[in-house]
Amino acid sequence: MTSPTAPQASWLDDIPARLADIERAHLLRRRRVVEPAGGARLRVDGQPMLAFCSNDYLGLASHPALAQAACEATQRFGVGSGGSPLVSGHSAANDALEHDLATYVQLPRALYFYAGYATNTGIIPALVGDGDALFSDALNHACLIDGARLSRATIHRYPHADLAALEAQLAASPARRKLVISDAVFSMDGDLIDIPALLALCERYDALLLLDDAHGFGVLGPQGRGSLAQAGRTGPDASRRVLYMATLGKAAGVAGAFVAGDAALIEWLLQKTRTYIFATAAPPLLASALRQSLHLMKAADDRRAHLDGLIAQLRQGLATLPAPLGWHLLPSRTPVQALIIGSNEAALAVMEGLRAQGLWVPAIRPPTVPAGTARLRIALSAAHTTDDVAQLIEALHALATQSLSH
């Protein structure tokens, strides 16, 4: 009879200690269980909270017209799509949505995806590969970064919004196929890229531009048609060098994403994007809700005007925070307002101080943002009132005074 052998050490045994290291660095993230409670209010882990953390910029996520459209579509189509888009999953609702999206953003054709992350990680490898060159803004979203890595193209990373550095990289590249990828509105800073200047570089150096407008679609431009429309580069002035991508779970209030542009490019993506070809299509009930959302977004100038007023109110109210603290808002004309705090510990302390007053504003820490720039990411919505924003301003001033006294 053999004696039992001692268990061998495994790398899996290291995970609890590694998690403890993350917690000691104030980088451990926790999920909260949320339920809608009307307007910009949520029940968070059972507690009522005024939320400044949602990307529901137009306050459409709980609109009754969207719920009704989804319910009616469920009766007609059922709940699931039943297949990938190239097999049996491309429903009449999804097809109609693609036509509506292309019309809304005033580009020749659109392709509808089930998720924004899957869109960018899929279409970038479909556009460039080994031997090609890819140029990426240093502050691009993780899905653009991951898509770039998956492509196996040579990646050139240029400093944030430094178009002179980008031009130097484009000029020096011998690659025949060049792809520039950039957020339109940067998700953690809230600033906008100079789209006309970026597109001019792409035209000069025979490059394609992939523009991710997750945080501009529905909010910026005439009738909320997005950053590209705001730059005047849609409709008759559209360029075949632009692929315009946007998500549908933020201002549109539902879920999914799309990419729009030149018809031949979109057909190429349909044929070559693995995250589109080999994944089950989004349920038609979501497409039906999104079609209704587009109608509401087109007519939502009053919501956008109200949102602009809230942005101005917040920026004016926080401009007088005590200077010695070093807290400051980054420049932004969008609903994404980043209040730089500094250290991870300090940002978490401010977040907890707000939470104690019934305000939910997330602290964003590395690696999402650079070390030393931990911040509160204040997300404003048309669902907020001026009183809501005034309450947040007052709470932040009180916490700032408290921090100075310590």
FIVO-60790 format. One record per residue (C-alpha): residue number from 1; x, y, z; residue in three letters. Coordinates in Angstrom, 2 decimals, m for minus. Layout:
# FIVO-60790
<resi NUM	x X	y Y	z Z	resn ALA>
...
This chain:
# FIVO-60790
<resi 1	x 0.00	y 0.00	z 0.00	resn MET>
<resi 2	x 1.50	y 3.31	z m1.08	resn THR>
<resi 3	x 1.34	y 6.32	z 1.20	resn SER>
<resi 4	x m0.46	y 9.39	z m0.14	resn PRO>
<resi 5	x 1.83	y 11.90	z m1.79	resn THR>
<resi 6	x 1.91	y 15.50	z m0.62	resn ALA>
<resi 7	x 0.02	y 17.87	z m2.93	resn PRO>
<resi 8	x 2.29	y 19.60	z m5.39	resn GLN>
<resi 9	x 2.62	y 23.36	z m5.30	resn ALA>
<resi 10	x 0.70	y 25.05	z m8.12	resn SER>
<resi 11	x 0.69	y 28.51	z m9.60	resn TRP>
<resi 12	x m3.02	y 28.55	z m8.72	resn LEU>
<resi 13	x m1.97	y 28.75	z m5.04	resn ASP>
<resi 14	x m0.53	y 32.22	z m5.75	resn ASP>
<resi 15	x m3.86	y 33.77	z m6.75	resn ILE>
<resi 16	x m5.16	y 34.67	z m3.23	resn PRO>
<resi 17	x m1.90	y 36.47	z m2.46	resn ALA>
<resi 18	x m2.00	y 38.29	z m5.79	resn ARG>
<resi 19	x m5.57	y 39.41	z m5.06	resn LEU>
<resi 20	x m4.40	y 40.66	z m1.67	resn ALA>
<resi 21	x m1.67	y 42.68	z m3.44	resn ASP>
<resi 22	x m4.31	y 44.30	z m5.64	resn ILE>
<resi 23	x m6.38	y 45.22	z m2.59	resn GLU>
<resi 24	x m3.38	y 46.71	z m0.76	resn ARG>
<resi 25	x m2.74	y 48.94	z m3.79	resn ALA>
<resi 26	x m6.35	y 50.18	z m3.59	resn HIS>
<resi 27	x m7.03	y 48.65	z m7.01	resn LEU>
<resi 28	x m9.52	y 45.91	z m6.13	resn LEU>
<resi 29	x m12.79	y 46.39	z m7.97	resn ARG>
<resi 30	x m16.19	y 45.34	z m6.67	resn ARG>
<resi 31	x m19.47	y 44.94	z m8.50	resn ARG>
<resi 32	x m22.62	y 46.57	z m7.16	resn ARG>
<resi 33	x m26.10	y 45.14	z m7.57	resn VAL>
<resi 34	x m28.33	y 47.85	z m9.05	resn VAL>
<resi 35	x m32.01	y 48.38	z m9.76	resn GLU>
<resi 36	x m33.58	y 51.43	z m11.44	resn PRO>
<resi 37	x m35.42	y 53.76	z m9.06	resn ALA>
<resi 38	x m36.59	y 56.50	z m11.44	resn GLY>
<resi 39	x m34.68	y 59.23	z m13.27	resn GLY>
<resi 40	x m30.99	y 59.17	z m12.39	resn ALA>
<resi 41	x m31.65	y 57.26	z m9.19	resn ARG>
<resi 42	x m30.76	y 53.64	z m8.53	resn LEU>
<resi 43	x m31.00	y 51.18	z m5.70	resn ARG>
<resi 44	x m27.39	y 50.10	z m5.17	resn VAL>
<resi 45	x m26.91	y 47.01	z m3.00	resn ASP>
<resi 46	x m30.35	y 47.81	z m1.64	resn GLY>
<resi 47	x m29.60	y 51.47	z m0.85	resn GLN>
<resi 48	x m31.11	y 54.45	z m2.73	resn PRO>
<resi 49	x m28.45	y 56.44	z m4.59	resn MET>
<resi 50	x m28.27	y 59.40	z m6.96	resn LEU>
<resi 51	x m26.03	y 58.02	z m9.69	resn ALA>
<resi 52	x m23.41	y 59.92	z m11.69	resn PHE>
<resi 53	x m21.88	y 56.81	z m13.21	resn CYS>
<resi 54	x m24.20	y 55.76	z m16.04	resn SER>
<resi 55	x m23.48	y 56.23	z m19.75	resn ASN>
<resi 56	x m27.23	y 56.60	z m20.37	resn ASP>
<resi 57	x m26.51	y 60.15	z m21.54	resn TYR>
<resi 58	x m29.97	y 60.97	z m22.90	resn LEU>
<resi 59	x m31.91	y 59.13	z m20.19	resn GLY>
<resi 60	x m33.51	y 56.77	z m22.74	resn LEU>
<resi 61	x m32.71	y 53.41	z m21.12	resn ALA>
<resi 62	x m35.99	y 53.36	z m19.20	resn SER>
<resi 63	x m38.10	y 55.12	z m21.82	resn HIS>
<resi 64	x m41.50	y 53.36	z m22.13	resn PRO>
<resi 65	x m41.40	y 53.50	z m25.95	resn ALA>
<resi 66	x m38.27	y 51.34	z m25.99	resn LEU>
<resi 67	x m39.80	y 48.82	z m23.60	resn ALA>
<resi 68	x m42.95	y 48.65	z m25.71	resn GLN>
<resi 69	x m40.97	y 48.10	z m28.92	resn ALA>
<resi 70	x m38.99	y 45.30	z m27.27	resn ALA>
<resi 71	x m42.16	y 43.63	z m25.97	resn CYS>
<resi 72	x m43.88	y 43.78	z m29.35	resn GLU>
<resi 73	x m40.79	y 42.35	z m31.04	resn ALA>
<resi 74	x m40.65	y 39.52	z m28.52	resn THR>
<resi 75	x m44.17	y 38.53	z m29.47	resn GLN>
<resi 76	x m43.22	y 38.53	z m33.16	resn ARG>
<resi 77	x m39.66	y 37.16	z m33.12	resn PHE>
<resi 78	x m39.25	y 35.43	z m29.78	resn GLY>
<resi 79	x m36.36	y 36.11	z m27.40	resn VAL>
<resi 80	x m33.21	y 34.73	z m29.05	resn GLY>
<resi 81	x m31.89	y 35.12	z m32.59	resn SER>
<resi 82	x m31.15	y 31.42	z m33.04	resn GLY>
<resi 83	x m27.98	y 31.69	z m35.11	resn GLY>
<resi 84	x m25.07	y 33.71	z m36.39	resn SER>
<resi 85	x m25.88	y 36.54	z m38.82	resn PRO>
<resi 86	x m24.54	y 34.59	z m41.83	resn LEU>
<resi 87	x m26.60	y 31.51	z m41.01	resn VAL>
<resi 88	x m30.10	y 32.23	z m39.67	resn SER>
<resi 89	x m29.63	y 35.04	z m37.17	resn GLY>
<resi 90	x m29.99	y 38.07	z m39.43	resn HIS>
<resi 91	x m33.62	y 38.85	z m38.65	resn SER>
<resi 92	x m35.85	y 41.33	z m40.43	resn ALA>
<resi 93	x m35.53	y 43.58	z m37.36	resn ALA>
<resi 94	x m31.73	y 43.53	z m37.46	resn ASN>
<resi 95	x m31.73	y 44.19	z m41.20	resn ASP>
<resi 96	x m34.07	y 47.17	z m40.80	resn ALA>
<resi 97	x m31.92	y 48.53	z m37.97	resn LEU>
<resi 98	x m28.81	y 48.50	z m40.18	resn GLU>
<resi 99	x m30.63	y 50.56	z m42.80	resn HIS>
<resi 100	x m31.87	y 52.98	z m40.12	resn ASP>
<resi 101	x m28.39	y 53.34	z m38.63	resn LEU>
<resi 102	x m26.81	y 54.14	z m42.00	resn ALA>
<resi 103	x m29.51	y 56.74	z m42.66	resn THR>
<resi 104	x m29.15	y 58.26	z m39.21	resn TYR>
<resi 105	x m25.36	y 58.74	z m39.41	resn VAL>
<resi 106	x m25.57	y 59.63	z m43.13	resn GLN>
<resi 107	x m23.10	y 57.02	z m44.32	resn LEU>
<resi 108	x m23.59	y 54.47	z m47.14	resn PRO>
<resi 109	x m23.93	y 51.27	z m45.11	resn ARG>
<resi 110	x m23.89	y 49.96	z m41.52	resn ALA>
<resi 111	x m23.15	y 46.61	z m39.86	resn LEU>
<resi 112	x m24.80	y 45.80	z m36.52	resn TYR>
<resi 113	x m22.91	y 43.92	z m33.78	resn PHE>
<resi 114	x m24.01	y 42.46	z m30.46	resn TYR>
<resi 115	x m21.35	y 44.34	z m28.42	resn ALA>
<resi 116	x m18.95	y 47.25	z m28.81	resn GLY>
<resi 117	x m15.92	y 45.38	z m27.51	resn TYR>
<resi 118	x m16.50	y 42.58	z m30.03	resn ALA>
<resi 119	x m16.84	y 45.14	z m32.81	resn THR>
<resi 120	x m13.41	y 46.71	z m32.39	resn ASN>
<resi 121	x m11.56	y 43.52	z m31.50	resn THR>
<resi 122	x m13.03	y 41.96	z m34.63	resn GLY>
<resi 123	x m12.92	y 44.61	z m37.32	resn ILE>
<resi 124	x m9.32	y 45.73	z m36.72	resn ILE>
<resi 125	x m7.82	y 42.28	z m37.50	resn PRO>
<resi 126	x m10.14	y 42.14	z m40.52	resn ALA>
<resi 127	x m8.59	y 45.35	z m41.87	resn LEU>
<resi 128	x m4.85	y 44.93	z m41.24	resn VAL>
<resi 129	x m2.46	y 42.11	z m40.43	resn GLY>
<resi 130	x 1.15	y 40.98	z m40.61	resn ASP>
<resi 131	x 3.21	y 43.44	z m42.64	resn GLY>
<resi 132	x 0.69	y 46.28	z m42.27	resn ASP>
<resi 133	x 1.00	y 49.34	z m40.02	resn ALA>
<resi 134	x m1.40	y 50.47	z m37.32	resn LEU>
<resi 135	x m1.31	y 53.84	z m35.51	resn PHE>
<resi 136	x m3.01	y 54.15	z m32.13	resn SER>
<resi 137	x m3.62	y 57.09	z m29.79	resn ASP>
<resi 138	x m2.03	y 56.46	z m26.38	resn ALA>
<resi 139	x m5.37	y 56.91	z m24.56	resn LEU>
<resi 140	x m7.50	y 54.69	z m26.79	resn ASN>
<resi 141	x m10.04	y 52.40	z m25.16	resn HIS>
<resi 142	x m9.00	y 48.86	z m24.26	resn ALA>
<resi 143	x m11.08	y 47.32	z m27.07	resn CYS>
<resi 144	x m9.12	y 49.30	z m29.68	resn LEU>
<resi 145	x m5.85	y 48.30	z m28.02	resn ILE>
<resi 146	x m6.82	y 44.63	z m27.94	resn ASP>
<resi 147	x m8.01	y 44.73	z m31.54	resn GLY>
<resi 148	x m4.65	y 46.21	z m32.54	resn ALA>
<resi 149	x m2.76	y 43.44	z m30.76	resn ARG>
<resi 150	x m4.91	y 40.74	z m32.33	resn LEU>
<resi 151	x m4.27	y 42.12	z m35.81	resn SER>
<resi 152	x m0.52	y 41.29	z m35.73	resn ARG>
<resi 153	x 0.13	y 44.52	z m37.61	resn ALA>
<resi 154	x 3.10	y 46.66	z m36.59	resn THR>
<resi 155	x 1.72	y 48.99	z m33.90	resn ILE>
<resi 156	x 2.85	y 52.60	z m33.63	resn HIS>
<resi 157	x 1.58	y 54.29	z m30.46	resn ARG>
<resi 158	x 1.57	y 58.08	z m30.58	resn TYR>
<resi 159	x 1.15	y 60.50	z m27.62	resn PRO>
<resi 160	x m2.44	y 61.44	z m26.90	resn HIS>
<resi 161	x m3.86	y 63.76	z m29.58	resn ALA>
<resi 162	x m0.33	y 64.55	z m30.84	resn ASP>
<resi 163	x m1.03	y 64.72	z m34.56	resn LEU>
<resi 164	x 2.46	y 65.98	z m35.35	resn ALA>
<resi 165	x 3.88	y 62.78	z m33.87	resn ALA>
<resi 166	x 1.30	y 60.75	z m35.79	resn LEU>
<resi 167	x 2.27	y 62.44	z m39.05	resn GLU>
<resi 168	x 5.93	y 61.64	z m38.46	resn ALA>
<resi 169	x 5.05	y 57.98	z m37.89	resn GLN>
<resi 170	x 2.85	y 57.85	z m40.99	resn LEU>
<resi 171	x 5.52	y 59.47	z m43.13	resn ALA>
<resi 172	x 8.19	y 57.05	z m41.94	resn ALA>
<resi 173	x 6.14	y 53.89	z m42.42	resn SER>
<resi 174	x 6.91	y 51.83	z m45.54	resn PRO>
<resi 175	x 3.71	y 49.77	z m45.15	resn ALA>
<resi 176	x 1.25	y 49.85	z m48.03	resn ARG>
<resi 177	x m1.79	y 49.37	z m45.77	resn ARG>
<resi 178	x m2.03	y 51.84	z m42.90	resn LYS>
<resi 179	x m4.81	y 52.05	z m40.31	resn LEU>
<resi 180	x m5.23	y 54.88	z m37.78	resn VAL>
<resi 181	x m7.47	y 54.08	z m34.80	resn ILE>
<resi 182	x m8.77	y 56.64	z m32.32	resn SER>
<resi 183	x m11.56	y 57.38	z m29.92	resn ASP>
<resi 184	x m13.60	y 60.39	z m30.98	resn ALA>
<resi 185	x m14.53	y 61.25	z m27.38	resn VAL>
<resi 186	x m12.03	y 59.75	z m24.93	resn PHE>
<resi 187	x m13.91	y 57.76	z m22.33	resn SER>
<resi 188	x m11.86	y 58.66	z m19.25	resn MET>
<resi 189	x m10.93	y 62.27	z m20.10	resn ASP>
<resi 190	x m13.99	y 63.45	z m22.05	resn GLY>
<resi 191	x m12.00	y 65.37	z m24.67	resn ASP>
<resi 192	x m12.59	y 65.25	z m28.43	resn LEU>
<resi 193	x m10.08	y 64.44	z m31.13	resn ILE>
<resi 194	x m9.64	y 66.89	z m34.02	resn ASP>
<resi 195	x m11.42	y 64.79	z m36.64	resn ILE>
<resi 196	x m10.84	y 67.05	z m39.70	resn PRO>
<resi 197	x m7.10	y 67.21	z m38.95	resn ALA>
<resi 198	x m6.91	y 63.47	z m38.31	resn LEU>
<resi 199	x m8.74	y 62.70	z m41.54	resn LEU>
<resi 200	x m6.50	y 65.10	z m43.48	resn ALA>
<resi 201	x m3.47	y 63.09	z m42.34	resn LEU>
<resi 202	x m5.12	y 59.85	z m43.44	resn CYS>
<resi 203	x m5.86	y 61.31	z m46.85	resn GLU>
<resi 204	x m2.29	y 62.61	z m47.20	resn ARG>
<resi 205	x m0.67	y 59.27	z m46.30	resn TYR>
<resi 206	x m3.20	y 56.85	z m47.86	resn ASP>
<resi 207	x m4.45	y 55.56	z m44.48	resn ALA>
<resi 208	x m7.82	y 54.34	z m43.29	resn LEU>
<resi 209	x m9.31	y 55.93	z m40.15	resn LEU>
<resi 210	x m11.33	y 53.91	z m37.64	resn LEU>
<resi 211	x m13.15	y 56.33	z m35.35	resn LEU>
<resi 212	x m14.77	y 55.02	z m32.14	resn ASP>
<resi 213	x m17.58	y 57.41	z m31.18	resn ASP>
<resi 214	x m19.03	y 55.45	z m28.27	resn ALA>
<resi 215	x m19.39	y 58.60	z m26.16	resn HIS>
<resi 216	x m20.35	y 61.06	z m28.89	resn GLY>
<resi 217	x m23.07	y 59.17	z m30.74	resn PHE>
<resi 218	x m26.49	y 60.54	z m29.81	resn GLY>
<resi 219	x m24.98	y 63.48	z m27.92	resn VAL>
<resi 220	x m22.89	y 65.47	z m30.39	resn LEU>
<resi 221	x m23.62	y 66.81	z m33.85	resn GLY>
<resi 222	x m26.89	y 67.83	z m35.49	resn PRO>
<resi 223	x m29.76	y 65.66	z m34.18	resn GLN>
<resi 224	x m27.20	y 63.69	z m32.18	resn GLY>
<resi 225	x m25.71	y 62.08	z m35.29	resn ARG>
<resi 226	x m22.29	y 61.99	z m33.63	resn GLY>
<resi 227	x m18.81	y 63.44	z m33.73	resn SER>
<resi 228	x m18.27	y 62.74	z m37.43	resn LEU>
<resi 229	x m21.43	y 64.68	z m38.30	resn ALA>
<resi 230	x m20.36	y 67.48	z m35.96	resn GLN>
<resi 231	x m17.12	y 67.66	z m37.97	resn ALA>
<resi 232	x m19.15	y 67.95	z m41.18	resn GLY>
<resi 233	x m17.84	y 64.71	z m42.70	resn ARG>
<resi 234	x m21.03	y 62.75	z m43.33	resn THR>
<resi 235	x m23.57	y 62.75	z m46.17	resn GLY>
<resi 236	x m22.18	y 64.21	z m49.41	resn PRO>
<resi 237	x m18.95	y 65.12	z m47.58	resn ASP>
<resi 238	x m18.32	y 61.59	z m46.27	resn ALA>
<resi 239	x m14.92	y 60.09	z m46.99	resn SER>
<resi 240	x m14.36	y 56.47	z m47.96	resn ARG>
<resi 241	x m11.33	y 56.60	z m45.65	resn ARG>
<resi 242	x m13.49	y 56.67	z m42.49	resn VAL>
<resi 243	x m15.04	y 53.77	z m40.67	resn LEU>
<resi 244	x m17.37	y 55.17	z m38.03	resn TYR>
<resi 245	x m18.03	y 52.92	z m35.04	resn MET>
<resi 246	x m20.39	y 53.66	z m32.15	resn ALA>
<resi 247	x m22.01	y 51.75	z m29.32	resn THR>
<resi 248	x m25.74	y 51.45	z m28.70	resn LEU>
<resi 249	x m25.78	y 50.92	z m24.94	resn GLY>
<resi 250	x m24.93	y 54.51	z m23.99	resn LYS>
<resi 251	x m26.93	y 57.43	z m25.41	resn ALA>
<resi 252	x m29.12	y 55.00	z m27.39	resn ALA>
<resi 253	x m30.08	y 53.31	z m24.13	resn GLY>
<resi 254	x m30.12	y 49.67	z m25.28	resn VAL>
<resi 255	x m27.15	y 47.43	z m26.20	resn ALA>
<resi 256	x m24.83	y 46.50	z m29.07	resn GLY>
<resi 257	x m22.77	y 48.52	z m31.54	resn ALA>
<resi 258	x m22.35	y 49.22	z m35.23	resn PHE>
<resi 259	x m19.78	y 50.26	z m37.76	resn VAL>
<resi 260	x m20.68	y 52.38	z m40.78	resn ALA>
<resi 261	x m18.86	y 53.63	z m43.85	resn GLY>
<resi 262	x m18.12	y 52.91	z m47.49	resn ASP>
<resi 263	x m20.30	y 50.06	z m48.78	resn ALA>
<resi 264	x m17.35	y 48.01	z m50.05	resn ALA>
<resi 265	x m15.54	y 48.31	z m46.71	resn LEU>
<resi 266	x m18.63	y 47.21	z m44.81	resn ILE>
<resi 267	x m19.05	y 44.22	z m47.12	resn GLU>
<resi 268	x m15.40	y 43.31	z m46.49	resn TRP>
<resi 269	x m16.00	y 43.44	z m42.74	resn LEU>
<resi 270	x m19.10	y 41.27	z m43.07	resn LEU>
<resi 271	x m17.02	y 38.67	z m44.91	resn GLN>
<resi 272	x m13.88	y 38.81	z m42.74	resn LYS>
<resi 273	x m14.75	y 39.79	z m39.14	resn THR>
<resi 274	x m14.49	y 36.70	z m36.96	resn ARG>
<resi 275	x m16.42	y 38.23	z m34.04	resn THR>
<resi 276	x m19.30	y 38.80	z m36.46	resn TYR>
<resi 277	x m19.17	y 35.58	z m38.47	resn ILE>
<resi 278	x m18.75	y 33.10	z m35.61	resn PHE>
<resi 279	x m21.04	y 34.64	z m32.97	resn ALA>
<resi 280	x m24.78	y 34.41	z m32.41	resn THR>
<resi 281	x m26.55	y 37.52	z m33.66	resn ALA>
<resi 282	x m28.09	y 40.03	z m31.27	resn ALA>
<resi 283	x m31.77	y 39.26	z m30.47	resn PRO>
<resi 284	x m34.27	y 41.04	z m32.75	resn PRO>
<resi 285	x m36.07	y 42.46	z m29.71	resn LEU>
<resi 286	x m33.00	y 44.66	z m29.10	resn LEU>
<resi 287	x m32.89	y 45.78	z m32.73	resn ALA>
<resi 288	x m36.55	y 46.76	z m32.52	resn SER>
<resi 289	x m35.95	y 48.77	z m29.36	resn ALA>
<resi 290	x m32.97	y 50.46	z m31.05	resn LEU>
<resi 291	x m35.03	y 51.46	z m34.06	resn ARG>
<resi 292	x m37.39	y 53.24	z m31.69	resn GLN>
<resi 293	x m34.41	y 54.78	z m29.89	resn SER>
<resi 294	x m33.12	y 56.29	z m33.14	resn LEU>
<resi 295	x m36.48	y 58.04	z m33.61	resn HIS>
<resi 296	x m36.27	y 59.45	z m30.09	resn LEU>
<resi 297	x m32.62	y 60.48	z m30.46	resn MET>
<resi 298	x m33.33	y 62.34	z m33.69	resn LYS>
<resi 299	x m35.99	y 64.42	z m31.90	resn ALA>
<resi 300	x m34.06	y 64.83	z m28.63	resn ALA>
<resi 301	x m32.65	y 68.34	z m29.08	resn ASP>
<resi 302	x m34.37	y 69.37	z m25.84	resn ASP>
<resi 303	x m32.59	y 66.58	z m23.95	resn ARG>
<resi 304	x m29.25	y 67.52	z m25.48	resn ARG>
<resi 305	x m29.80	y 71.20	z m24.60	resn ALA>
<resi 306	x m30.64	y 70.25	z m21.01	resn HIS>
<resi 307	x m27.53	y 68.06	z m20.86	resn LEU>
<resi 308	x m25.36	y 70.92	z m22.16	resn ASP>
<resi 309	x m26.77	y 73.12	z m19.39	resn GLY>
<resi 310	x m25.88	y 70.53	z m16.75	resn LEU>
<resi 311	x m22.32	y 70.28	z m18.09	resn ILE>
<resi 312	x m21.92	y 74.06	z m17.85	resn ALA>
<resi 313	x m23.42	y 74.08	z m14.34	resn GLN>
<resi 314	x m21.05	y 71.38	z m13.11	resn LEU>
<resi 315	x m17.96	y 72.99	z m14.59	resn ARG>
<resi 316	x m18.82	y 76.39	z m13.17	resn GLN>
<resi 317	x m19.59	y 74.92	z m9.76	resn GLY>
<resi 318	x m16.34	y 72.95	z m9.52	resn LEU>
<resi 319	x m14.13	y 75.74	z m10.87	resn ALA>
<resi 320	x m13.87	y 77.16	z m7.33	resn THR>
<resi 321	x m12.62	y 74.02	z m5.57	resn LEU>
<resi 322	x m9.75	y 74.87	z m3.19	resn PRO>
<resi 323	x m6.56	y 75.17	z m5.27	resn ALA>
<resi 324	x m4.17	y 73.63	z m2.69	resn PRO>
<resi 325	x m5.86	y 70.25	z m3.02	resn LEU>
<resi 326	x m4.94	y 69.94	z m6.68	resn GLY>
<resi 327	x m8.34	y 68.57	z m7.63	resn TRP>
<resi 328	x m9.24	y 69.75	z m11.13	resn HIS>
<resi 329	x m11.58	y 68.99	z m14.00	resn LEU>
<resi 330	x m10.04	y 68.03	z m17.32	resn LEU>
<resi 331	x m11.24	y 70.07	z m20.32	resn PRO>
<resi 332	x m14.42	y 68.52	z m21.71	resn SER>
<resi 333	x m17.59	y 69.68	z m23.46	resn ARG>
<resi 334	x m19.14	y 66.22	z m23.20	resn THR>
<resi 335	x m21.10	y 64.36	z m20.50	resn PRO>
<resi 336	x m17.83	y 62.71	z m19.40	resn VAL>
<resi 337	x m16.37	y 65.01	z m16.75	resn GLN>
<resi 338	x m13.12	y 63.79	z m15.17	resn ALA>
<resi 339	x m12.23	y 65.26	z m11.77	resn LEU>
<resi 340	x m8.56	y 64.45	z m11.16	resn ILE>
<resi 341	x m7.85	y 63.62	z m7.50	resn ILE>
<resi 342	x m4.35	y 62.08	z m7.68	resn GLY>
<resi 343	x m3.65	y 59.01	z m5.59	resn SER>
<resi 344	x m5.72	y 55.83	z m5.64	resn ASN>
<resi 345	x m6.35	y 56.07	z m1.91	resn GLU>
<resi 346	x m7.54	y 59.68	z m2.08	resn ALA>
<resi 347	x m9.87	y 58.99	z m5.01	resn ALA>
<resi 348	x m11.42	y 56.06	z m3.17	resn LEU>
<resi 349	x m11.85	y 58.20	z m0.05	resn ALA>
<resi 350	x m13.73	y 60.88	z m2.01	resn VAL>
<resi 351	x m15.89	y 58.24	z m3.65	resn MET>
<resi 352	x m16.77	y 56.80	z m0.24	resn GLU>
<resi 353	x m17.44	y 60.27	z 1.13	resn GLY>
<resi 354	x m19.95	y 60.86	z m1.66	resn LEU>
<resi 355	x m21.48	y 57.42	z m1.21	resn ARG>
<resi 356	x m22.14	y 58.23	z 2.46	resn ALA>
<resi 357	x m24.26	y 61.14	z 1.20	resn GLN>
<resi 358	x m26.21	y 58.98	z m1.24	resn GLY>
<resi 359	x m24.18	y 59.94	z m4.33	resn LEU>
<resi 360	x m22.59	y 57.31	z m6.57	resn TRP>
<resi 361	x m19.59	y 58.61	z m8.52	resn VAL>
<resi 362	x m16.98	y 55.98	z m9.45	resn PRO>
<resi 363	x m13.29	y 56.33	z m8.71	resn ALA>
<resi 364	x m11.23	y 55.37	z m11.77	resn ILE>
<resi 365	x m7.73	y 54.08	z m11.07	resn ARG>
<resi 366	x m4.81	y 52.53	z m12.96	resn PRO>
<resi 367	x m4.48	y 50.66	z m15.23	resn PRO>
<resi 368	x m7.58	y 52.30	z m16.70	resn THR>
<resi 369	x m5.87	y 55.71	z m16.32	resn VAL>
<resi 370	x m2.18	y 56.62	z m15.91	resn PRO>
<resi 371	x m0.60	y 56.26	z m12.46	resn ALA>
<resi 372	x m1.03	y 59.36	z m10.31	resn GLY>
<resi 373	x m4.18	y 60.49	z m12.15	resn THR>
<resi 374	x m6.85	y 58.57	z m10.22	resn ALA>
<resi 375	x m10.09	y 60.43	z m10.65	resn ARG>
<resi 376	x m13.80	y 60.64	z m10.24	resn LEU>
<resi 377	x m15.48	y 60.01	z m13.58	resn ARG>
<resi 378	x m18.64	y 62.09	z m13.38	resn ILE>
<resi 379	x m21.12	y 60.99	z m16.05	resn ALA>
<resi 380	x m23.97	y 63.41	z m16.62	resn LEU>
<resi 381	x m27.32	y 62.48	z m18.13	resn SER>
<resi 382	x m30.40	y 64.28	z m19.37	resn ALA>
<resi 383	x m32.14	y 62.33	z m16.60	resn ALA>
<resi 384	x m30.36	y 64.52	z m14.03	resn HIS>
<resi 385	x m31.93	y 67.73	z m12.79	resn THR>
<resi 386	x m30.19	y 70.99	z m11.94	resn THR>
<resi 387	x m30.88	y 70.19	z m8.28	resn ASP>
<resi 388	x m29.10	y 66.85	z m8.69	resn ASP>
<resi 389	x m25.99	y 68.56	z m10.04	resn VAL>
<resi 390	x m26.15	y 71.24	z m7.35	resn ALA>
<resi 391	x m26.23	y 68.49	z m4.71	resn GLN>
<resi 392	x m23.09	y 66.91	z m6.18	resn LEU>
<resi 393	x m21.27	y 70.25	z m6.35	resn ILE>
<resi 394	x m22.11	y 71.03	z m2.73	resn GLU>
<resi 395	x m20.99	y 67.58	z m1.58	resn ALA>
<resi 396	x m17.64	y 67.85	z m3.39	resn LEU>
<resi 397	x m16.96	y 71.29	z m1.93	resn HIS>
<resi 398	x m17.70	y 69.94	z 1.56	resn ALA>
<resi 399	x m15.35	y 67.00	z 1.06	resn LEU>
<resi 400	x m12.66	y 69.31	z m0.28	resn ALA>
<resi 401	x m12.91	y 71.52	z 2.82	resn THR>
<resi 402	x m12.78	y 68.43	z 5.01	resn GLN>
<resi 403	x m9.66	y 67.17	z 3.19	resn SER>
<resi 404	x m7.89	y 70.51	z 3.68	resn LEU>
<resi 405	x m8.65	y 70.51	z 7.40	resn SER>
<resi 406	x m6.92	y 67.12	z 7.73	resn HIS>
